[in-house]
Each structure stands twice: as structure tokens, then as C-alpha cells.
């Protein structure tokens, strides 16, 4: 128990009881007639119950009425039971303090001290005026000083309480915050009460924040908060992360959590209105339970986070319960992050090349460079796994420049023997927006004696749509260098025709997801046809990705697609293997 609680629960009540005893013992010792004892008894009862009204669970306004009636009784006693001036001083000096303890921070004790002076009136004729004034002044000064000091103390305490309350509230949404939920979880932990921690993260919020600005982002957070509050008490952790605490019997937690996650999805389905535009969001959810998953609060929060990130890796609007296998996944990720820092130095990274074929005559015209990592413990690591790690750690910058330099050197060597148009490189959005990217690419081109047109830089549609004006400026600078620019995975993002027309692109690449069923699915066929026609109208070359069957190539040929790549001709191969393929068509 801290000092503040000790003061409120022990010290102040003890002081009140001491002063209460002194005042009424003095009253009773001086006036012990039945009428006096009755009056003092009623006044004493009212004062005592007023002070302990909270503990006695009396109505909130009770203490004010009790103080008023008890004071009127004490005031009347001064006229009914006349006392000597010295007796008055002994009895009345402590009365304002009793009211001060009952109503801390109130100015009423000062008024009470002035009104109590009326008790001296019957003593004026039998005592000198100077003695009466001296005793009265003493009563008023002491009461006033104590009251003013208490007022400022209570004012300060009130500010501290307000600050403490505000520290548990999120400033933007006015929801309870991370500090509040941590406090609640510790209370439940202390009681050993089972509970589920549910953390949710908004899908697509970053796009709104980047494209529409932070004010729009704040507005959507407030709208989300309003919807989530309708479900149950919700907490805002930070950014676009929110949380719920669900308590129940251990075997009943699961159904209750499942009901809540389904309700979250239902609440997120209607569009959010921002600047008269409809925006759609969903939420990925991670769930960890106390004490089943862990009985340590910090660890439980980490587990719920792991479950939430697992949900995000599976798609939008997914809910996942924590599983101990997630810990192994994180351990692997951490090891890969450490090992990636020295992968270049240890020559564990290598480039493979997938040929791009001219669709009319099946000849190799260019290639795409694909990065692979041969890990000494885990074997070949997929780029889908290690590229996000490299982006998060910042290692993507040196790795990306190494890839560009290797490709530029390789294409320069190939140009001496073969007539390849170019070699494409996938460049991370983090690297594209890094400082001096254009200057570094220019320096690499000069160092390797690679003509700019021999290098093709690929970027995804989703990146180009984020902060579009700035990204178009970046691509325009690269275009001015003379390099070729390609839009990868076209059709999977949300760009409009007008947006695509603004992009300084040379190549559109049709995503494999449309190619897979384009022969049998008329809708996919129409999407492929539309993309080809769009690209042609904008003066771009069209590359189809993931061609595995001759029937797909024939359909694309009939739609006048320019190039294709895929297992129909070749999987990604080493530089030496690609040279062998090129030698065959010389």
C-alpha cells in the first residue's frame, strides 16, 4: 500500500476521530443535561456518518445535508447552552477542522468559523472586548489558513488525478489505451481469472494513410473505434492496432472469442466514408489466452502479436489462435535475419535467370534475374521469406545494389556474344525510395560499361499506387537515365486506367493468376485480352508470366501478346545454363 492510500484510509480517519472525540467530549463534560446530550448526540451522529458516508454506502448528497443540519445544531447550542469564553475556545477551535476533513477543498469551513463567532455574543458583557476579539480572530485565522492550504492541496490532487486518468485514455479515439489494458490484465492475473487477449490490426490502413494523408488516417481510426465500441470494451494499443479482453470460465472462452471475432468482421464490412469516398477495411486478429498460453503478461502480449502477424501472412480478415509453432517460426526468422547480414560476404546469394521468349517464334530475347539464397542450415530459402526480412532489417539496400551490379556486369558480357534486349531486375520499393538510388544506378552502369537500355527495372503495381506522384517522379528520373521500366504483377492492384497512363512504363507484365485459367475461364481470358489491348494502346510491350502449357501460349499469341516466360520453355537457370540455351539458337 502506497503513502497516499495509507493517508486516506488510516491517518485522516484517525485525525477525524481524534478531533471528533475532543470536541464532543468537551461539549458533554460542560453540558450534560438530557436536552444537551440529545442535541450533541444528533450533531455527532450526523458528522460521523457524513465523514464515513462512502464506507456506509449512503447517497452522494447525504454528507452535505448532514453537515448543514449538524452545523445548525452546533450553532444553536451556542445560544441555548451558554459557555464561558475559554470554554468556547476549547470547543469551537476544532469544529472547522471537522468540516474541512469531511469537505476537503471546500471554502465552507471559513464561513463556518465566522458563523461560530456568534457563540461569543452572550459572553461580550462578562468579558473584555479585546479578549473576545482575540479568541474570535484566532478561530477565524486558523480555520482560514487551514482551509486555503487544503484547497490548494486538493486542487493539486485533482489535477494529478485528472492527469492519471488521461494517461489511461487514447488522445485521438478517447478509448482506453495500452497502459489501461496492461493494468486490467495484471488485475486479472492477480485474481488468477482466465481471459483471452484479442489483438486486431487493420488491413489496408497504410494505403489510406499514405494516399489520403494522416488526417484521413485519423478520421478512419475514429470511425473504426466507434464501430468496435459497439461490440465490447475496446482498447487502442497504438497506430491501427486495437485489443479486447474477454473474461469467462476457461472452457467457455473459446465460443465467446469466436463470436467476438465474427462480430468484428461484420462490423468492418460496411464501407468507411472519407471525403465523400468509400473505403473498405478489414482486420486481422491474433488471440492468446491466460493462463493456457502463458501466465506472464508481457509474454502473452507477444504471443497475441505473433498470432496476429500469422493472420496477416494468411490474408485479410483472418483470425488466428496462438500456437507454440509460431515461436519456432520467429526463432527461424531471427536466425535468418542474423545470417542475412553476412550472406553476401560468404557468397551464399546467387542469381538465376528465367528466359523471356518472343511468343511468335519461341526465341529468347531477354531474361529476368531472380535472387536465391543457399543457407548452410536450411538450404535454399525462398525470396518470399527472406526478402521481407531484408527489407525490415535494411539489408535489402546493399543486397539490391549487389544484384544490379551483378546483372549489369553479366549483360555486358553477354552482349559481346548474344543479342539480348535486356535483363530485368526486381527492385524493392525500399531501395527505389532510398537516397541517391538514381546516382548509384548510374555509377554502376558506368562501372560495368552497361548501356542503360540493357537494364530493365521491375516494380509492383501496389507500390506504384502508394504515394503515386512521388513514385512517378522516381521512375521518371530512372527513365531519363535510359533504363527500361516494367510493371510487375499487373492486374492484382487497384490502379485505374488513368493512373496507368501516367506511368512512364515500357512493359506490362500480366500476373500468373490470370494466366493459369485463361484457356478454360472466359473471365480470365477477357482480363488478359483487356490488359494486352491496354498496353498496346499505351505503346507498351506485354509479357505474360507463368506460362506452363502450349495452349496458354497459343491463346496469348492469338491475342497478340509480345513475350512470355514460364516453365513451358524453362525454369530459372544459372548464367551458364542460360548461355547454353542461347548457344542453341545462334
C-alpha positions as CSV (number, residue, x, y, z in Angstrom):
1,X,0.0,0.0,0.0
2,X,1.4,3.4,-1.0
3,X,1.7,6.5,1.1
4,X,-1.4,8.1,-0.5
5,X,-3.6,5.2,0.4
6,X,-2.2,4.9,3.9
7,X,-3.0,8.6,4.4
8,X,-6.6,8.3,3.1
9,X,-7.5,5.1,4.8
10,X,-5.7,5.3,8.1
11,X,-4.2,8.7,9.0
12,X,-7.0,11.1,8.1
13,X,-9.7,8.9,9.7
14,X,-7.6,8.8,12.8
15,X,-7.3,12.6,12.9
16,X,-11.0,13.0,12.3
17,X,-11.9,10.6,15.2
18,X,-9.4,12.4,17.5
19,X,-10.8,15.9,16.8
20,X,-14.4,14.5,16.9
21,X,-13.7,13.0,20.3
22,X,-12.1,16.2,21.7
23,X,-15.0,18.4,20.5
24,X,-17.9,16.3,21.8
25,X,-16.2,15.2,25.0
26,X,-15.7,18.8,25.8
27,X,-19.3,19.6,24.9
28,X,-20.6,16.7,27.1
29,X,-18.3,17.5,30.0
30,X,-19.6,21.1,30.1
31,X,-23.3,20.5,29.3
32,X,-24.7,17.1,30.3
33,X,-28.4,17.8,30.7
34,X,-30.7,15.4,28.7
35,X,-31.5,18.1,26.1
36,X,-27.9,19.0,25.6
37,X,-26.9,15.3,25.3
38,X,-29.7,14.8,22.7
39,X,-28.6,17.8,20.7
40,X,-24.9,16.9,20.8
41,X,-25.7,13.3,20.1
42,X,-27.7,14.1,16.9
43,X,-25.0,16.5,15.7
44,X,-22.2,14.0,16.4
45,X,-24.1,11.2,14.6
46,X,-24.6,13.4,11.6
47,X,-21.0,14.4,11.5
48,X,-19.7,10.9,11.9
49,X,-22.0,9.4,9.2
50,X,-21.1,12.3,6.9
51,X,-17.4,11.6,7.1
52,X,-17.9,7.8,6.7
53,X,-20.8,8.1,4.1
54,X,-18.8,6.4,1.4
55,X,-18.0,3.4,3.6
56,X,-21.6,3.3,4.8
57,X,-22.7,3.5,1.1
58,X,-25.0,6.4,1.8
59,X,-26.3,8.6,-1.0
60,X,-23.8,11.0,-2.6
61,X,-25.6,14.1,-1.3
62,X,-26.0,12.8,2.2
63,X,-22.9,14.3,3.7
64,X,-23.8,17.9,2.5
65,X,-27.2,17.7,4.2
66,X,-25.7,16.1,7.3
67,X,-23.1,18.9,7.5
68,X,-25.7,21.6,7.2
69,X,-28.0,20.2,9.8
70,X,-25.2,19.3,12.3
71,X,-23.7,22.8,11.9
72,X,-27.1,24.5,12.6
73,X,-27.5,22.3,15.7
74,X,-24.0,23.3,16.9
75,X,-24.7,26.9,16.1
76,X,-27.9,26.9,18.1
77,X,-26.2,25.2,21.0
78,X,-24.0,28.3,21.4
79,X,-27.1,30.3,22.3
80,X,-29.0,27.6,24.1
81,X,-26.2,26.4,26.3
82,X,-24.1,29.5,27.1
83,X,-20.5,28.9,27.9
84,X,-17.5,30.9,29.2
85,X,-15.2,32.4,26.6
86,X,-12.4,30.0,27.5
87,X,-14.8,27.0,27.2
88,X,-15.9,28.3,23.8
89,X,-12.4,28.4,22.6
90,X,-11.7,24.8,23.7
91,X,-14.9,23.5,21.9
92,X,-15.0,25.6,18.8
93,X,-11.4,25.8,17.7
94,X,-11.6,22.2,16.2
95,X,-15.1,22.4,14.7
96,X,-14.0,23.9,11.3
97,X,-11.4,21.2,11.0
98,X,-14.1,18.5,11.3
99,X,-15.9,20.0,8.3
100,X,-12.6,20.5,6.5
101,X,-12.0,16.8,6.7
102,X,-15.5,16.0,5.5
103,X,-15.4,18.5,2.7
104,X,-11.7,18.8,1.7
105,X,-11.1,21.6,-0.8
106,X,-14.3,23.4,0.1
107,X,-14.3,27.0,1.4
108,X,-17.2,26.3,3.8
109,X,-15.0,25.9,6.9
110,X,-14.1,29.7,6.6
111,X,-17.8,30.7,6.6
112,X,-18.4,28.2,9.5
113,X,-15.6,29.8,11.5
114,X,-17.2,33.3,11.0
115,X,-20.7,32.0,12.0
116,X,-19.3,30.3,15.1
117,X,-18.3,33.7,16.4
118,X,-21.9,34.2,17.2
119,X,-21.4,31.9,20.2
120,X,-19.2,34.7,21.8
121,X,-22.1,37.1,21.7
122,X,-23.6,36.1,25.2
123,X,-20.0,36.5,26.6
124,X,-19.4,40.0,25.5
125,X,-21.0,41.6,28.6
126,X,-19.0,39.5,31.0
127,X,-15.6,39.6,29.2
128,X,-13.4,42.4,27.8
129,X,-13.9,43.1,24.1
130,X,-10.2,42.6,23.4
131,X,-10.3,39.1,24.8
132,X,-13.4,38.2,22.6
133,X,-11.8,39.7,19.5
134,X,-8.5,37.9,20.2
135,X,-10.2,34.5,20.6
136,X,-12.5,35.1,17.7
137,X,-9.7,36.2,15.4
138,X,-7.6,33.2,16.4
139,X,-10.5,30.9,15.4
140,X,-11.0,32.6,12.0
141,X,-7.3,32.9,11.1
142,X,-6.5,29.3,11.9
143,X,-9.6,28.0,10.1
144,X,-8.9,30.2,7.1
145,X,-5.3,29.2,6.8
146,X,-6.1,25.5,7.1
147,X,-8.9,25.8,4.6
148,X,-6.8,27.7,2.0
149,X,-3.9,25.3,2.3
150,X,-6.3,22.3,1.9
151,X,-7.9,24.0,-1.1
152,X,-4.7,24.3,-3.0
153,X,-3.7,20.8,-1.9
154,X,-7.0,19.3,-3.2
155,X,-6.7,21.4,-6.4
156,X,-3.3,19.9,-7.0
157,X,-4.5,16.4,-6.2
158,X,-7.4,16.9,-8.6
159,X,-5.0,17.8,-11.4
160,X,-2.9,14.8,-10.6
161,X,-6.0,12.5,-10.7
162,X,-7.1,14.1,-14.0
163,X,-3.6,13.6,-15.4
164,X,-3.6,10.0,-14.2
165,X,-7.0,9.4,-15.8
166,X,-5.9,10.9,-19.0
167,X,-2.8,8.7,-19.1
168,X,-5.1,5.7,-19.4
169,X,-7.0,7.3,-22.4
170,X,-6.0,7.4,-26.0
171,X,-5.9,11.1,-27.1
172,X,-7.3,10.6,-30.6
173,X,-10.1,8.0,-30.1
174,X,-10.8,8.5,-26.4
175,X,-10.6,4.8,-26.0
176,X,-8.7,3.1,-23.1
177,X,-5.1,2.7,-24.1
178,X,-2.2,0.2,-23.8
179,X,-1.5,1.3,-20.2
180,X,-5.1,0.7,-19.3
181,X,-5.3,-2.8,-20.8
182,X,-2.0,-3.7,-19.1
183,X,-3.4,-2.6,-15.7
184,X,-6.6,-4.7,-16.3
185,X,-4.6,-7.8,-17.3
186,X,-2.5,-7.5,-14.2
187,X,-5.6,-7.3,-12.1
188,X,-7.0,-10.4,-13.7
189,X,-3.6,-12.1,-13.3
190,X,-3.6,-11.3,-9.6
191,X,-7.1,-12.8,-9.3
192,X,-6.0,-15.8,-11.4
193,X,-9.0,-15.2,-13.7
194,X,-8.8,-16.8,-17.1
195,X,-9.1,-14.3,-20.0
196,X,-8.4,-14.0,-23.7
197,X,-6.3,-11.2,-25.2
198,X,-7.5,-10.3,-28.7
199,X,-5.3,-8.0,-30.8
200,X,-6.5,-6.8,-34.2
201,X,-4.7,-4.9,-36.9
202,X,-6.4,-3.1,-39.8
203,X,-5.7,-4.3,-43.3
204,X,-5.2,-1.6,-45.8
205,X,-4.8,1.3,-43.3
206,X,-1.3,2.1,-44.5
207,X,-2.7,2.8,-48.0
208,X,-5.2,5.2,-46.7
209,X,-2.6,7.0,-44.6
210,X,-0.2,7.2,-47.5
211,X,-2.6,8.1,-50.2
212,X,-5.1,10.4,-48.4
213,X,-2.9,11.8,-45.7
214,X,-2.6,11.5,-41.9
215,X,-5.8,13.5,-41.2
216,X,-7.8,11.0,-43.2
217,X,-6.0,8.2,-41.4
218,X,-7.0,9.7,-38.0
219,X,-10.6,10.0,-39.2
220,X,-10.8,6.4,-40.2
221,X,-9.3,5.3,-36.9
222,X,-12.1,7.3,-35.1
223,X,-14.7,5.6,-37.3
224,X,-13.3,2.2,-36.6
225,X,-13.2,3.0,-32.9
226,X,-16.9,3.8,-33.0
227,X,-17.8,0.5,-34.6
228,X,-15.6,-1.6,-32.3
229,X,-17.1,0.0,-29.2
230,X,-20.5,-1.3,-30.2
231,X,-19.1,-4.9,-29.7
232,X,-17.5,-4.7,-26.3
233,X,-15.0,-2.6,-24.4
234,X,-12.1,-2.0,-26.8
235,X,-8.6,-0.6,-26.3
236,X,-6.4,1.2,-28.7
237,X,-2.8,-0.1,-28.4
238,X,-1.1,2.2,-31.0
239,X,-1.4,3.1,-34.6
240,X,-4.0,0.8,-36.2
241,X,-3.9,-1.8,-33.5
242,X,-6.8,-2.4,-31.2
243,X,-7.5,-5.0,-28.5
244,X,-10.2,-6.7,-26.5
245,X,-10.1,-8.6,-23.2
246,X,-12.6,-11.4,-22.9
247,X,-13.2,-13.0,-19.5
248,X,-15.1,-16.1,-18.7
249,X,-14.8,-19.6,-17.4
250,X,-11.8,-21.3,-19.1
251,X,-13.9,-23.8,-21.1
252,X,-16.3,-21.0,-22.3
253,X,-13.6,-18.6,-23.5
254,X,-13.4,-20.2,-27.0
255,X,-17.0,-19.8,-28.1
256,X,-17.1,-16.2,-26.7
257,X,-13.9,-15.3,-28.6
258,X,-15.2,-16.9,-31.8
259,X,-18.4,-14.9,-31.5
260,X,-16.5,-11.7,-31.0
261,X,-14.2,-12.2,-33.9
262,X,-17.1,-12.9,-36.2
263,X,-18.8,-9.7,-35.0
264,X,-15.6,-7.8,-35.7
265,X,-15.7,-9.0,-39.3
266,X,-19.4,-8.0,-39.6
267,X,-18.7,-4.5,-38.2
268,X,-15.8,-4.0,-40.7
269,X,-17.8,-4.9,-43.8
270,X,-19.7,-1.7,-44.4
271,X,-17.6,1.0,-46.2
272,X,-15.9,3.8,-44.3
273,X,-16.7,7.3,-45.8
274,X,-13.7,9.6,-46.2
275,X,-14.0,12.8,-48.2
276,X,-17.2,11.5,-49.7
277,X,-15.4,8.4,-50.9
278,X,-16.0,4.8,-49.8
279,X,-13.0,3.0,-48.3
280,X,-13.1,-0.7,-47.4
281,X,-11.1,-2.1,-44.5
282,X,-10.8,-5.5,-42.8
283,X,-9.0,-6.6,-39.6
284,X,-6.6,-9.5,-38.9
285,X,-6.9,-10.9,-35.4
286,X,-4.5,-12.7,-33.1
287,X,-5.6,-14.4,-29.9
288,X,-3.7,-15.6,-26.9
289,X,-5.3,-16.9,-23.6
290,X,-4.3,-16.7,-20.0
291,X,-3.1,-18.9,-18.4
292,X,-3.2,-21.6,-21.1
293,X,-0.7,-20.0,-23.5
294,X,1.3,-18.2,-20.8
295,X,0.8,-16.6,-17.4
296,X,3.2,-13.8,-17.9
297,X,1.5,-10.6,-19.3
298,X,4.4,-9.4,-21.4
299,X,4.9,-12.8,-23.0
300,X,1.1,-13.2,-23.5
301,X,1.1,-9.9,-25.4
302,X,3.9,-11.1,-27.6
303,X,2.1,-14.3,-28.3
304,X,-1.1,-12.4,-29.3
305,X,1.1,-10.3,-31.6
306,X,2.6,-13.4,-33.2
307,X,-0.8,-14.8,-33.8
308,X,-1.9,-11.5,-35.4
309,X,1.1,-11.4,-37.7
310,X,0.4,-15.0,-38.7
311,X,-3.1,-14.0,-39.6
312,X,-1.8,-11.1,-41.8
313,X,0.5,-13.6,-43.6
314,X,-2.6,-15.6,-44.5
315,X,-4.7,-12.8,-46.0
316,X,-7.2,-10.1,-45.0
317,X,-9.8,-10.6,-42.3
318,X,-8.2,-13.7,-40.8
319,X,-8.3,-14.7,-37.1
320,X,-5.7,-17.0,-35.6
321,X,-5.2,-18.5,-32.1
322,X,-1.6,-18.6,-30.8
323,X,0.3,-21.8,-31.4
324,X,3.7,-22.8,-30.0
325,X,4.9,-23.5,-33.5
326,X,4.9,-19.7,-34.1
327,X,7.8,-19.4,-31.6
328,X,9.8,-21.7,-33.9
329,X,8.9,-19.6,-36.9
330,X,10.1,-16.5,-35.1
331,X,13.3,-18.2,-34.0
332,X,14.0,-19.2,-37.6
333,X,13.2,-15.6,-38.8
334,X,15.6,-14.2,-36.2
335,X,18.3,-16.5,-37.3
336,X,17.8,-15.7,-40.9
337,X,17.9,-12.0,-40.1
338,X,21.3,-12.5,-38.4
339,X,22.7,-14.7,-41.1
340,X,21.5,-12.5,-43.9
341,X,23.9,-9.8,-42.7
342,X,26.8,-11.9,-43.8
343,X,25.2,-13.8,-46.7
344,X,26.9,-11.5,-49.3
345,X,30.3,-11.8,-47.6
346,X,30.0,-15.6,-47.5
347,X,28.8,-15.7,-51.1
348,X,25.6,-17.5,-50.2
349,X,23.5,-15.4,-52.6
350,X,23.2,-16.3,-56.2
351,X,21.3,-15.2,-59.3
352,X,19.2,-17.4,-61.6
353,X,17.8,-16.2,-64.9
354,X,14.5,-17.1,-66.4
355,X,14.4,-16.6,-70.2
356,X,11.7,-14.3,-71.8
357,X,10.6,-15.7,-75.0
358,X,9.2,-14.0,-78.1
359,X,5.8,-15.5,-78.4
360,X,5.8,-15.7,-82.2
361,X,8.9,-17.7,-82.8
362,X,9.8,-19.0,-79.3
363,X,13.2,-17.3,-79.3
364,X,15.0,-16.0,-76.2
365,X,15.0,-12.2,-76.3
366,X,15.7,-11.2,-72.7
367,X,15.7,-12.7,-69.2
368,X,14.6,-11.9,-65.6
369,X,17.2,-12.1,-62.8
370,X,15.9,-13.9,-59.7
371,X,17.7,-13.9,-56.4
372,X,18.2,-17.1,-54.4
373,X,19.8,-17.7,-51.0
374,X,21.6,-21.0,-50.3
375,X,21.5,-21.2,-46.5
376,X,24.1,-23.5,-44.9
377,X,21.5,-24.9,-42.4
378,X,18.1,-24.5,-44.1
379,X,19.1,-25.0,-47.7
380,X,17.5,-22.8,-50.5
381,X,15.5,-20.0,-48.9
382,X,12.6,-18.7,-50.9
383,X,12.7,-14.9,-51.7
384,X,9.1,-14.7,-50.4
385,X,10.7,-15.5,-47.0
386,X,14.0,-13.7,-46.9
387,X,13.2,-10.5,-48.9
388,X,10.7,-9.2,-46.3
389,X,13.3,-9.9,-43.7
390,X,15.9,-8.0,-45.7
391,X,13.5,-5.1,-46.2
392,X,12.7,-4.8,-42.5
393,X,16.4,-5.0,-41.4
394,X,17.7,-2.7,-44.1
395,X,19.9,-5.3,-45.7
396,X,17.9,-5.0,-48.9
397,X,19.8,-1.9,-49.8
398,X,23.3,-3.5,-50.1
399,X,21.8,-6.7,-51.5
400,X,19.8,-4.8,-54.1
401,X,22.9,-2.9,-55.3
402,X,24.9,-6.1,-55.5
403,X,22.1,-7.7,-57.7
404,X,22.0,-4.7,-60.0
405,X,25.8,-4.7,-60.4
406,X,26.0,-8.4,-61.0
407,X,23.2,-8.2,-63.6
408,X,24.8,-5.2,-65.3
409,X,28.2,-7.0,-65.5
410,X,26.5,-10.2,-66.8
411,X,24.5,-8.5,-69.5
412,X,27.6,-6.5,-70.6
413,X,29.5,-9.8,-71.1
414,X,26.5,-11.4,-72.9
415,X,26.2,-8.6,-75.3
416,X,29.6,-9.5,-76.7
417,X,28.2,-12.9,-77.9
418,X,24.4,-12.7,-77.9
419,X,21.7,-10.2,-79.0
420,X,19.7,-10.0,-75.8
421,X,17.5,-6.9,-75.5
422,X,17.9,-6.6,-71.7
423,X,17.8,-8.3,-68.3
424,X,15.1,-7.4,-65.8
425,X,15.7,-6.9,-62.1
426,X,13.1,-6.7,-59.4
427,X,13.9,-3.7,-57.2
428,X,12.5,-3.4,-53.7
429,X,10.3,-0.3,-53.1
430,X,12.5,0.4,-50.1
431,X,15.5,0.6,-52.4
432,X,13.7,2.7,-55.0
433,X,12.8,5.3,-52.4
434,X,16.3,5.3,-50.8
435,X,18.5,8.4,-51.1
436,X,20.8,8.6,-54.2
437,X,19.2,5.5,-55.8
438,X,19.4,7.1,-59.3
439,X,23.0,8.2,-58.8
440,X,24.1,4.8,-57.6
441,X,22.4,3.0,-60.5
442,X,24.2,5.5,-62.9
443,X,27.5,4.8,-61.2
444,X,27.0,1.0,-61.6
445,X,26.1,1.4,-65.2
446,X,29.3,3.4,-65.8
447,X,31.4,1.0,-63.8
448,X,30.2,-2.1,-65.6
449,X,30.1,-0.4,-69.0
450,X,26.5,-1.4,-69.3
451,X,24.3,0.6,-71.6
452,X,21.2,1.8,-69.7
453,X,18.8,0.2,-72.2
454,X,20.2,-3.2,-71.3
455,X,18.8,-2.9,-67.8
456,X,15.1,-3.3,-67.0
457,X,13.8,-2.4,-63.6
458,X,10.6,-4.1,-62.4
459,X,8.3,-2.8,-59.7
460,X,4.9,-4.0,-58.5
461,X,1.6,-2.3,-59.1
462,X,0.8,-1.9,-55.4
463,X,4.0,0.2,-54.8
464,X,3.3,2.5,-57.7
465,X,-0.2,3.2,-56.4
466,X,1.2,4.2,-52.9
467,X,2.2,7.8,-52.9
468,X,1.8,7.9,-56.7
469,X,3.1,11.3,-57.5
470,X,6.4,10.8,-55.7
471,X,6.8,7.3,-57.2
472,X,6.2,8.6,-60.7
473,X,8.9,11.2,-60.1
474,X,11.3,8.4,-59.1
475,X,10.5,6.4,-62.2
476,X,10.8,9.4,-64.4
477,X,14.3,10.0,-63.1
478,X,15.3,6.4,-63.9
479,X,13.6,6.7,-67.3
480,X,15.8,9.8,-68.0
481,X,18.8,7.5,-67.4
482,X,17.7,5.4,-70.3
483,X,16.8,2.2,-68.4
484,X,13.6,0.2,-69.3
485,X,10.8,0.2,-66.8
486,X,8.3,-2.7,-66.2
487,X,5.2,-3.0,-64.1
488,X,5.1,-6.5,-62.5
489,X,2.0,-8.5,-61.4
490,X,-0.3,-6.1,-63.3
491,X,-4.0,-6.6,-62.6
492,X,-3.6,-7.6,-58.9
493,X,-3.6,-4.0,-57.6
494,X,-6.2,-1.3,-57.7
495,X,-4.9,1.1,-60.3
496,X,-7.3,2.8,-62.8
497,X,-6.6,3.2,-66.5
498,X,-5.9,6.9,-66.0
499,X,-3.3,6.1,-63.4
500,X,-1.6,3.5,-65.6
501,X,-1.5,6.0,-68.4
502,X,0.5,8.4,-66.2
503,X,3.3,5.9,-65.5
504,X,6.5,6.1,-67.6
505,X,6.5,2.4,-68.4
506,X,7.8,0.3,-71.2
507,X,6.5,-3.1,-70.2
508,X,3.3,-4.5,-68.6
509,X,3.6,-8.0,-67.1
510,X,0.4,-10.0,-66.8
511,X,0.2,-11.7,-63.4
512,X,0.3,-15.5,-63.4
513,X,-3.0,-15.7,-61.5
514,X,-4.8,-14.6,-64.7
515,X,-2.8,-16.9,-67.0
516,X,-3.4,-20.1,-65.0
517,X,-7.1,-20.4,-66.2
518,X,-7.2,-18.1,-69.2
519,X,-7.8,-21.0,-71.5
520,X,-10.8,-22.5,-69.7
521,X,-12.1,-19.5,-67.8
522,X,-13.7,-16.8,-70.0
523,X,-13.5,-14.1,-67.4
524,X,-9.7,-14.6,-67.1
525,X,-9.4,-14.7,-70.8
526,X,-11.2,-11.3,-71.1
527,X,-8.9,-9.8,-68.4
528,X,-5.9,-11.0,-70.3
529,X,-7.3,-9.6,-73.6
530,X,-8.0,-6.2,-71.9
531,X,-4.6,-5.9,-70.4
532,X,-2.9,-6.7,-73.7
533,X,-5.1,-4.1,-75.5
534,X,-4.5,-1.5,-72.8
535,X,-0.7,-2.0,-73.0
536,X,-0.7,-1.9,-76.8
537,X,-2.8,1.4,-76.8
538,X,-0.3,2.9,-74.4
539,X,2.7,1.9,-76.5
540,X,3.9,-0.8,-74.1
541,X,5.3,-4.3,-74.6
542,X,3.3,-7.1,-73.0
543,X,4.9,-10.0,-71.1
544,X,2.8,-12.9,-69.7
545,X,4.2,-14.7,-66.6
546,X,3.9,-18.3,-65.6
547,X,3.2,-20.0,-68.9
548,X,3.2,-23.7,-68.4
549,X,1.1,-25.1,-71.3
550,X,1.3,-24.7,-75.1
551,X,-2.4,-24.0,-75.1
552,X,-1.8,-20.9,-73.0
553,X,1.0,-19.7,-75.4
554,X,-1.3,-20.2,-78.4
555,X,-4.1,-18.2,-76.8
556,X,-1.7,-15.4,-75.9
557,X,-0.3,-15.5,-79.4
558,X,-3.8,-15.1,-80.8
559,X,-4.3,-12.0,-78.6
560,X,-1.0,-10.5,-79.9
561,X,0.9,-10.7,-76.6
562,X,4.6,-10.0,-77.2
563,X,6.6,-12.1,-74.8
564,X,6.2,-14.9,-72.2
565,X,8.2,-16.6,-69.5
566,X,7.5,-19.8,-67.6
567,X,8.1,-23.4,-67.2
568,X,6.8,-24.2,-70.7
569,X,10.2,-23.2,-72.0
570,X,12.5,-23.1,-69.0
571,X,12.6,-22.8,-65.2
572,X,15.0,-20.2,-63.7
573,X,18.6,-21.4,-64.6
574,X,22.2,-20.3,-63.8
575,X,24.0,-17.9,-66.1
576,X,26.0,-20.8,-67.6
577,X,22.8,-22.8,-68.3
578,X,21.2,-19.7,-70.0
579,X,24.3,-19.4,-72.1
580,X,23.8,-23.0,-73.3
581,X,20.2,-22.2,-74.3
582,X,21.4,-19.1,-76.1
583,X,24.1,-21.0,-77.9
584,X,21.4,-23.4,-79.3
585,X,19.6,-20.6,-81.1
586,X,22.7,-19.0,-82.6
